[in-house]
Amino acid sequence: MKPMFIFLAILIIISCKHVGDSKLTNRGANLENVMVTSQDTAAVLKTYHQSLSIENDSINKLVWAKDARWLQAFGRVFKGRDTIISFTKYLNRSAGYTVSKVSRQDDAEITFIRPDVAVLHEYHEREGQIINGLVTPTRKINTTYVLSKENGVWKIRDKVTMDERERTN
């Protein structure tokens, strides 16, 4: 089942584009009959926003699946809720990260694959981050989350973060 989630996430990532308003879509074959409630849409957004409140362990343990995975922008893979929470706290306390700021934040886009599986894509830009002693150019960051509804609760199963790069000839 996990390879299917990863495959779906890759397909969604390829098809995502920056949009200034929140989008709810059902892309793909035979998804016209997917019944999605406004409560599920709100719950997916709430889970995403709660995942950003780094210092609250009780919330983080609720939003991340126990066996979640995060592939971050620099190629490191973190497996397991506790590992992800620990690294996120470390990152958000590091001096090079804390001096940076988000200069642009687009609304999240949600695609429901099934009533109990959603993909959320978000885009933001971060300025002033110091990496290896150097201030980086503005980072254009795309993050895609795969969430599943488990026992009535939406949890993050997989997160993939990527920086856009300028193409060179």
C-alpha positions in Angstrom: 0.0 0.0 0.0 2.9 2.4 0.8 4.3 2.2 -2.8 0.9 3.2 -4.1 0.8 6.3 -1.8 4.3 7.3 -3.0 3.3 6.8 -6.6 0.2 8.9 -6.1 2.2 11.6 -4.4 4.7 11.7 -7.2 1.8 12.0 -9.8 0.2 14.8 -7.8 3.6 16.6 -7.4 4.2 16.6 -11.1 0.8 18.0 -11.8 0.8 20.7 -9.1 1.1 24.4 -9.9 1.1 27.5 -7.8 -2.4 28.9 -7.3 -3.2 31.9 -5.2 -6.5 30.5 -3.9 -7.4 27.3 -2.1 -8.4 24.5 -4.5 -10.3 21.3 -3.8 -10.1 18.9 -6.7 -10.7 15.2 -7.5 -8.2 14.5 -10.2 -7.8 11.2 -11.9 -9.8 8.4 -13.4 -13.2 7.4 -11.8 -13.0 10.0 -9.0 -16.2 11.7 -10.0 -18.1 9.7 -7.4 -15.8 10.4 -4.5 -18.0 11.9 -1.8 -16.0 14.4 0.2 -17.6 16.3 3.1 -16.8 19.9 4.1 -15.9 18.4 7.5 -13.2 16.3 5.9 -11.8 19.2 4.0 -11.7 21.3 7.2 -10.2 18.4 9.1 -7.4 17.9 6.5 -6.6 21.6 6.7 -6.6 21.6 10.5 -4.2 18.6 10.5 -1.9 20.4 8.1 -2.0 23.6 10.2 -1.5 21.7 13.4 1.6 20.0 12.0 3.1 23.5 11.8 2.8 24.0 15.6 6.2 22.4 16.3 6.5 22.8 20.0 3.2 21.1 21.0 4.1 17.4 21.4 0.5 16.3 22.1 -0.7 17.9 18.9 2.2 16.5 16.8 1.5 13.0 18.1 -2.1 13.4 16.9 -1.3 14.6 13.4 1.5 12.3 12.4 0.9 8.6 11.7 3.2 6.5 13.9 5.0 5.1 10.8 5.0 8.4 8.8 7.8 9.3 6.5 9.3 12.7 5.5 11.7 13.2 2.6 13.0 16.7 3.1 14.4 19.2 0.6 18.0 18.2 1.2 17.5 14.5 0.5 17.3 13.2 4.1 14.5 10.7 4.9 13.0 10.6 8.4 10.9 7.6 9.3 8.5 7.5 12.2 6.5 10.1 14.0 8.9 10.6 16.9 11.9 11.0 14.6 10.0 13.6 12.4 8.9 15.6 15.5 12.4 15.5 16.9 14.0 16.7 13.7 11.4 19.4 13.1 12.0 20.8 16.6 15.8 20.8 16.0 15.4 22.5 12.6 13.1 25.2 14.0 15.6 26.0 16.8 18.6 26.2 14.6 20.1 29.7 14.2 20.2 29.5 10.4 16.6 28.7 10.2 15.2 31.1 12.9 16.7 34.1 11.2 14.8 33.4 8.0 11.2 34.4 7.3 8.4 33.3 5.0 7.9 36.0 2.4 5.1 34.3 0.5 2.6 31.6 1.5 0.0 30.3 -1.0 -3.2 28.6 0.1 -3.1 24.9 0.3 -4.5 22.8 -2.5 -6.3 19.6 -1.5 -7.0 16.6 -3.8 -9.0 13.7 -2.4 -8.0 10.4 -3.9 -10.6 8.5 -1.9 -12.9 9.7 0.9 -10.2 8.5 3.3 -7.1 9.6 1.4 -6.1 13.2 0.6 -3.1 14.9 -0.9 -2.3 18.4 0.2 0.2 20.6 -1.6 1.5 23.9 -0.3 3.9 26.4 -1.7 5.9 29.1 0.2 9.0 31.1 -0.2 11.6 31.5 2.6 14.2 34.3 2.6 17.4 34.7 4.6 18.0 31.1 5.6 21.6 30.4 6.5 22.9 27.1 5.3 26.5 26.1 5.8 27.4 29.6 6.9 25.9 31.3 3.7 22.6 33.1 3.3 20.7 31.2 0.7 18.8 32.8 -2.2 15.1 32.9 -1.6 13.9 29.3 -1.4 10.8 28.4 -3.4 9.5 25.4 -1.5 6.9 22.9 -2.5 5.6 20.4 0.0 3.2 17.6 -0.6 1.5 15.7 2.2 -0.3 12.4 1.8 -3.0 12.1 4.6 -5.2 9.2 5.5 -8.3 9.0 7.7 -7.6 6.5 10.4 -10.4 5.7 12.9 -12.1 9.0 12.0 -8.9 11.1 12.5 -6.8 12.5 9.6 -3.1 11.8 9.9 -0.1 12.7 7.9 1.4 9.5 6.3 4.0 11.0 4.0 5.6 14.4 3.4 7.8 15.4 0.5 9.5 18.8 0.5 11.3 20.1 -2.6 13.0 23.4 -3.6 12.3 24.7 -7.1 15.5 25.3 -9.1 16.1 27.5 -12.1 16.6 25.4 -15.2 19.9 25.9 -17.0 20.6 25.1 -20.6 
